[in-house]
C-alpha cells in the first residue's frame, strides 16, 4: 500500500524538482516563488525519515549534543570541598574548575600547557 503524501510534502517535492529544473538552489527558488523554505526542508526530512526518499547523498555531520554541565560561578575564595568531587583545578587568576569525574587526559594536558593560556 502506497503512502499518501500530505499537501506540504507534495509541495516540497514539486519545489525541489522545479528548483533543479530551473538550475536554482532551493532557497533562491523558494524566495522567488513566495514559499517557506523551512517548511520545505521539514517536509523533505519527514519523507526521508519514513523511507519515502533516500537519504541525502552528502549527509551533514551532526554535532553530538553535549550533556548539560552545571556551573557555579563564585567570586572571592574557592568554595569548600563538595562530596563526590574528584578533581579541582585552581588557576593563578582565581579560576576554579571542579570535576565530579576525571576529565579526559587530552583536555587536562591542554589545561596544563601554555597553549591553553594556563601557566603550570
N, C-alpha and C positions, 0 to 999 in steps of 0.2 A: 504494500500500500504506500503510495507516494505521499510525502509530507507536503501539506499545503503551505504556501508562503503567506506571511502577513503582508498587508499593504506596504508597511515600512521596508520589509525585506525585498519585496518586488521592486519598489522604487530604488532601493540601494543597488540591486543587481543591474537595473536599467541604467542608473547613473554611472556605475563603474564601466559598463560596456560602452556607453556613449562617450565617456571621457577618453577611453582607449581609442575609439574610432576617430575622435576629434584631435587626438595627439596631445591632450592636456592632462595635467595632473588632476587628481580628484578634488583637491582643494580649489584649484582655479575653476574647474568645471562647476562645482557646487556654488561657488560665489557668483559666477556668471549667470547661473540659472536660478538663483534665489533658493537654493537647497541648504539644509542644515547638515554640514559635513559631519558633525559629531553623531547625528542620528544615522548617517550612512555607515560610518565606521562601526557603531554599536550593532547595527543590523548585520553587517558582514561578520563581525566577531561571533554573534549568536549562531549564524549559519555554519561557521567553522566549528564551533563547539559541538553542534548537533551532527556534524559529519556531512552536511549538505555540500559544503565547499571544502576543497583541500586546504591544508594549512598554507600560509604564505611561503613563497619559495625561499625567501631570506628572512627567517624569523628574527625578531628583535631580541636582543639579550635582555632578559628581565632581571631587574635588581631584586635580590632577596631582601625582604624586609627584615631589618634587624629587630631583635627583641627589645622591648622597651626597657630602658635603664633609668631607674630613679636617681636623681642627683639632688643632693642637699648643698646649697651654697651657704657657706658660713664665713662671716667676716671675723677677723680677730684671730684668736688662737684656735688650734686644731681641736676638734671635738674629742670627747673621751672615747675610748675603745668601745666598739659595739660587738655584741655577741654574733658569731658567725663570720666576722671579718677575718680574712686570710692574709691580706696584703695591704699595706698603707704606704703610699709614695708621698714624700714631702719635698717640694721644690724649695730652693733657697728664697724664692719670691713669696712663699707662704701658701702656694697652691698645694692642696691636699687631695689625693685621689685614694679612695678606699675601695677595695675589691672584695666581694663575697666569695670569689674563687680566684685561682691563679690566672692572671691574664696570659694570653698567648706569648710564647717566648719571643717571637719576632717583634711584637709590639713593645714588650718590656725592654728588649735590646735597643729598639729605636728611641725609647724614652731616655735611655742612659747615654746616648751619643749626643754629640754637639749638633748633628743634623736636625734633631728634633727641637733644638733650641734649649736643651736642658743640659746644664753642666753637671758632670759627675763629681 
